[in-house]
Amino acid sequence: MYGTIARFRVKPGMESQLRQIFKEQMRQFEAGQIPGFVASYGYSMDADPKEYYLAVVFASKEAYWANAQSAEQDTRYRQWLPLLEDEPEWHDGEIVDVYALQQPGQS
């Protein structure tokens, strides 16, 4: 598996708008419209609720890069960019360990 961790700050008063955009965009992922997508985890930090981390997991590096370079992903990214204080920091890499009580998406 492969993915990215992004760090970013949300502009004051834009938190609910950003979460709404993420929720709408996740419907595309849930509908299987993004090949290779496995999971996404969003965090708002206790120490500073305007600081967010986003971890996104894909089945492979190839699937991740195909999505990252797609016009559709660029459109999604540009929807939330105006709500951020600056561009996110991106940290891409291979996922080498996974420990979970259940697989993502299972109840």
C-alpha positions in Angstrom: 0.0 0.0 0.0 1.0 3.6 -0.5 -0.2 7.0 0.5 0.3 10.5 1.8 0.1 12.5 5.0 -0.7 16.1 4.6 -0.4 18.9 7.2 -2.3 22.1 6.8 -4.0 25.0 8.6 -7.6 26.0 8.0 -8.5 29.7 7.8 -10.5 31.0 10.8 -14.2 30.3 10.5 -13.7 27.9 7.5 -13.6 24.6 9.4 -17.2 23.5 8.8 -17.0 24.4 5.1 -13.8 22.4 4.7 -15.4 19.4 6.5 -18.5 19.7 4.2 -16.3 19.7 1.1 -14.4 16.6 2.4 -17.6 14.8 3.1 -19.0 15.5 -0.4 -15.7 14.5 -2.0 -15.6 11.2 0.0 -18.9 10.2 -1.7 -16.8 9.9 -4.9 -14.3 7.7 -3.1 -17.0 5.6 -1.5 -18.8 5.1 -4.9 -15.6 3.5 -6.2 -14.9 6.3 -8.6 -11.3 6.5 -7.5 -9.4 3.3 -8.5 -7.2 1.9 -5.7 -8.5 4.1 -2.9 -8.5 2.3 0.4 -9.0 4.8 3.2 -8.7 8.4 4.4 -8.3 9.7 7.9 -8.6 13.3 8.9 -7.4 14.8 12.2 -7.9 18.1 13.9 -5.2 18.6 16.5 -6.2 19.0 20.2 -3.4 21.6 20.7 -4.6 23.7 17.7 -8.0 22.8 16.2 -7.1 24.8 13.0 -4.2 22.5 12.4 -5.2 19.4 10.4 -3.5 16.2 9.3 -4.9 14.1 6.5 -3.7 10.5 5.9 -4.8 8.9 2.6 -4.2 5.2 1.7 -4.2 3.6 -1.8 -3.7 0.0 -2.8 -0.5 0.8 -4.7 1.9 3.6 -5.6 0.7 3.4 -9.1 -2.9 4.0 -8.1 -1.9 6.8 -5.8 0.0 8.6 -8.5 -2.7 8.1 -11.1 -5.1 9.8 -8.8 -2.7 12.5 -7.7 -2.0 13.5 -11.3 -5.6 13.3 -12.5 -7.6 16.4 -13.5 -10.4 15.2 -11.2 -8.1 15.2 -8.1 -6.8 18.7 -9.1 -10.4 19.9 -9.2 -11.1 18.4 -5.7 -7.9 20.0 -4.3 -8.7 23.4 -5.7 -12.1 23.3 -4.0 -10.5 23.2 -0.5 -7.3 25.2 -1.2 -9.0 28.7 -0.7 -10.1 27.6 2.8 -6.5 27.0 3.9 -4.0 29.5 5.2 -1.3 28.1 2.9 -0.7 25.1 0.7 -0.5 21.7 2.5 2.8 20.0 3.3 2.7 16.6 1.6 4.6 13.5 2.8 4.2 10.6 0.4 5.5 7.1 1.1 5.0 3.3 1.2 2.9 1.9 4.0 5.1 -0.7 5.6 3.0 -1.7 8.6 -0.8 -1.9 9.3 -2.3 -2.8 12.6 -6.1 -2.8 12.8 -8.8 -4.6 14.8 -10.9 -4.6 11.6 -10.4 -3.6 8.0 -11.4 -0.1 6.9 -15.0 0.0 5.7 -16.1 -3.0 7.8 -18.5 -2.7 10.7 
